[in-house]
Amino acid sequence: MIQIKAGCTMFEDIKIRGVDNLLALMEKFRNDPREQKVDLVVGVYKDDHGDVPVMRAVKQAENHLFESEKTKNYVGIPGDAEFRALVPSILLGSQSPLIEQNRIDCVQTPGGTGALKVACDLLNYLKPAIKIWVSTPTWANHIPVATDARLTVDQYPYFRSADRSLDFDGMMTHLDEHSKAGEVILLHACCHNPTGVDLTLDQWQQLTDFVRERQLFPLVDCAYQGLGDGMDADVAGLRHMTENLPELLIANSFSKNFGIYRERTGALSFVCESAEQVTNTFNAVKTVIRSNYSMPPSHGARVVATVLNDSQMTAEWKAELDEMRSRISAMRSALRSELEQRGIKEDLSFLTNQKGMFSYTGFTPEMVASIKDNYGIYMAGDGRINVAGICSGNLDYISDAFASVLD
Ligand SMILES: Cc1ncc(COP(=O)(O)O)c(C=O)c1O
């Protein structure tokens, strides 16, 4: 063995923050030898065979790109121009006055996570260590992303365990008592992760009034557009907010609604008071990106642009997205009715009221452990399940397992 004396020992005292608990749980699931095991952890859409499918329109677009792509040249810091031209109308609707007034622009990012990271880096670049308010609970990666970007994180109440619904009064009272002008508020546009509990349009309107009066700055995370009530319905609240505030940021992901998780496709949109401010913000965003990942990958954005610029592929994509949404909603109803048939007396309406891929079951850590140990059914430690992990083949089994810990 070579003897190295007095070298630099960078890795000697590494302190590990710990990987995301969900990733560790997925590892345990993979190593579980039981044949009937079920994964309700990971947040990806699965079809009734338990597969994570490539959407039909995506396949078609990929075949087209394979034949037609002529270069692998860099895409530039802001990403694919065709893709960027489409994002504002997907989020705000093609008739949005903000588009006409050039009050919105966007950059392509590596997934929704990349958009959130660029957003937080930008906020820290503009106002170092600015405070960002996040919901309790929130997506497991929000706090690490904001903290690593040097923002100061604080939390507002969001979920009421008693009836597994939104604690809107608690949220508003807390923000009223503690938030200050100039601070950032992180909101989920729809299909709140992990709870599945969303604001109504009326609540979005009240929140918008509050945000304007308090002079908070919203960063809206839109990761599940189309998986709750539909592409337009899911962003009605976001659209109201955008039209009634001078500025905000929107981090959106195409991972879920195009099923292109591994292609890392998202966008960061910035709404400003004037076209001139949009140009200035665009330049600041490019500076932040350049020293981070420099430029986004191309493929996913090309797929999205190819699908959305072709009416036949768009129709195919919309139809399949509708199928996905209907399947999730059918599984919510089926699970509820199976549990009711097993004599569960508890109010299970939360299963059908919550939106999107996730349901917050309210299971205690002991219940979660019992279901995992006795049935090999894995869910997040906080009782979050991926409803899309339920299919006709495992519905009975899951219902038996859940009924075993419910009254
Ligand atoms: C709330 C929320 N935001 C952002 C993301 C990130 O999405 P992406 O995989 O595109 O980075 C996710 C993914 O699970 C999410 O649940």
The ligand as a MOL file (V3000), in Angstrom:
LIG
                    3D

  0  0  0     0  0            999 V3000
M  V30 BEGIN CTAB
M  V30 COUNTS 16 16 0 0 0
M  V30 BEGIN ATOM
M  V30 1 C -44.3310 19.6080 -4.5660 0
M  V30 2 C -43.2450 19.2180 -5.5130 0
M  V30 3 N -42.4840 20.1740 -6.0550 0
M  V30 4 C -41.4980 19.8910 -6.9010 0
M  V30 5 C -41.2140 18.5930 -7.2450 0
M  V30 6 C -40.0500 18.3370 -8.1560 0
M  V30 7 O -40.3460 17.8150 -9.3540 0
M  V30 8 P -39.2050 17.3300 -10.3730 0
M  V30 9 O -39.1580 15.8600 -10.2610 0
M  V30 10 O -39.6480 17.8340 -11.6790 0
M  V30 11 O -37.9210 17.9510 -9.9370 0
M  V30 12 C -41.9640 17.5520 -6.7070 0
M  V30 13 C -41.6560 16.1590 -7.0390 0
M  V30 14 O -42.0340 15.2270 -6.4140 0
M  V30 15 C -43.0050 17.8800 -5.8180 0
M  V30 16 O -43.7660 16.9360 -5.2580 0
M  V30 END ATOM
M  V30 BEGIN BOND
M  V30 1 1 1 2
M  V30 2 1 2 3
M  V30 3 2 2 15
M  V30 4 2 3 4
M  V30 5 1 4 5
M  V30 6 1 5 6
M  V30 7 2 5 12
M  V30 8 1 6 7
M  V30 9 1 7 8
M  V30 10 2 8 9
M  V30 11 1 8 10
M  V30 12 1 8 11
M  V30 13 1 12 13
M  V30 14 1 12 15
M  V30 15 2 13 14
M  V30 16 1 15 16
M  V30 END BOND
M  V30 END CTAB
M  END
